[in-house]
Amino acid sequence: MSLLYTFSIHIYNFIIRVSSLFNAKAKLWVNGRQNIFERLQSEITPNKNIAWFHCASLGEFEQGRPVIEAFAKEHPEFKILLTFFSPSGYEIRKNYDGADWVFYLPIDTPQNARRFIQIVNPTFAVFVKYEYWFNYIKALKRSAIPLIVISAIFRPGQRFFSWYGGWQRKMLGKVMRFFVQNKSSQQLLNKAGIRQVTLNGDTRFDRVYQIAQQSRSFPLIEKFGEGQQILLAGSTWPQDEDVIVSYIKKQTPGIKLIFAPHEVHPQRIESLIEKLPEKCLRFSEADNNNILSAKILVIDSIGILSHLYQYASVAYIGGGFGVGIHNILEAATFGNPVIFGPNYEKFQEANDLIVLGGAFAIANGKEFCEIIEKLTSNAEFKQNASQISKQYIEDKIGATDQIVKFIDRELLSVE
């Protein structure tokens, strides 16, 4: 099974390299790993205390970030190594100042894993949420380097729990501790014979709560919404925007809109602007004069969306008409009632907030119009949903502190 797994890794690597000839993201994936070991060897300081954190992409980084920063604050004697699998994480966070080194993770072959661990020699490793690279897990175990997985989540259909998943379950058994998001994940692991499990929630709650406490101000956005309600549509895709456009065509006076699409390259921004039924303003072109007359604002830059929700009255989160919704917690932490499309079932926070009354799933433009009109015209209904969202976040913070205390107590023997 180990040979078959490694063979599949080589096949995946080959496919990505072929794809890189005509796909920009695949090209970044390949180029970012060029001469990776030479760069690691020249930059990594030997014989230092190193904490290695690995994330698949940007979303997992946001989950790992509060742990990285809390640990680094308590242990300035440690160097932080951060690795990514995906370009969408690495390319955006390669200059992250909370880490001493940021690299792509070399592909998961036995030789690469051994060489990586030999060069880095971390005191411990932390993988975030979904990342299970079995050759790296094996190399860490062989070197007696403890590995923990944080904000982990498991579902019954995953290969670990299938009749043919014995080898994968055995590899999971090499992890020192799983910190899982929910009770069903804990039960699945326990049933599979994996007992080193702690139920402590999702570190994203700590991250979004931190953002709300330290949010950046944007005077132009404040001026844009002065005295009026704002619907902020964040991380949207074309299908999401089609739903909202149907609302704009019969928009209630007094409502302004902000679109922050998931992708902000020029072609994507142009395609969004073309479908809008009335004139809009790009944020990059906004100034103190034209912002006052604008009714629709399009955010054409990255890195600020999580802070913009503070100005929203209601948030729409994209992705629900595709593979799944994007981060709704960034909006909820500011007390935004949250609306999203039908593909949300895999997201615990979405299910929770729907039951509580802080979030609303819609299947089409008609349903969107109905809920947005109710939220913007019924002050009591909107205020209740807002309070539910905010309280939901506040009730679930604290996972980061528990993980850092475990690292101190169990991995570093700090009382």
Secondary structure, DSSP 4 states (H G I P E B T S, - for coil): -HHHHHHHHHHHHHHHHHHTTT-HHHHHHHHTTTTHHHHHHHHSPTTS-EEEEEESSHHHHHHHHHHHHHHHHH-TTSEEEEEESSHHHHHHHTT-TT-SEEEEPPP--HHHHHHHHHHH--SEEEEETT---HHHHHHHHHTT--EEEEEE---TTSGGGSTT-HHHHHHHTT-SEEEESSHHHHHHHHHTT---EEE---THHHHHHHHHHTPPP-HHHHHHTTTSEEEEEEEE-HHHHHHHHHHHTTPPTTEEEEEEES--SHHHHHHHHHH-SS--EEGGG--TTHHHH-SEEE--SSS-HHHHGGG-SEEEES-TTTT-----HHHHTTT--EEE-S--TT-HHHHHHHHHTSEEE-SSHHHHHHHHHHHHH-HHHHHHHHHHHHHHHHTT--HHHHHHHHIIIIIS---
